[in-house]
Amino acid sequence: MINVEYVALTGISERVVSELRQSKLLTIEIRSPHNFFAALRLNVGDMLFLTHTSPEDVTGGSMGIITKVLRHQVSTHRMMQSNELYYEERETTTLRLQLDPKCVARVRKVLNNTIGEVTTVEAEEIPLYHAR
């Protein structure tokens, strides 16, 4: 089996990972800072490792899904609220990724998991008859 380096998105919901395991094309929205900055650097066509494991718990042996980025969209939403006493304006920026699942994979080695930086892992594809 060949080990390849991937950007990793961590702490993804079990439901999303399960749907990707069923080989469903899926669009996800990224809001968490630890995943947002990693996803921001991705391009259409890049391969990506997703796992439900939280960022601080990713280790060798963590399971996930390798997907291909088909679409990448950043959007900002502005919300305003006011009354006679105050005026409040909030902005949220989200990133949407359309993903095409390729295979189940296992982390062999965590290459970078420093807070504030992109999480990268070395992972190996797992044939379906070996996946657990």
Secondary structure, 3 states (H helix, E strand, C coil): CCEEEEEEECCCCHHHHHHHHCCCCEEEEECCHHHHHHHHCCCCCCEEEECCCCHHHCCCCCEEEEEEEEEEEEEEEEEEEECCCCEEEEEEEEEEEEEEEEEEEEEEEEEECCCCCCCEEEEEEECCCCCC
